[in-house]
Amino acid sequence: MWPGVITAGLFSLMLAYNDFTVTALLLNQENHTMVPKNTKLSRN
C-alpha cells in the first residue's frame, strides 16, 4: 500500500509544481495578452 501512496503523492506534487511554473511564466509582466498588445500597437 505505501509504494502506491508515495507514488501518488509524488505524481500530484509534480503536477502541482508544473501548474505553478507554467502560470508563473505566463503571468510575467513582460508577457502581454493579445488585446493590450494590439491596443498598444494601434495607439502608436
Secondary structure by P-SEA (a helix, b strand, c coil): caaaaaaaaaaaaaaaaaaaaaaaaaaccccccaaaaaaaaaac
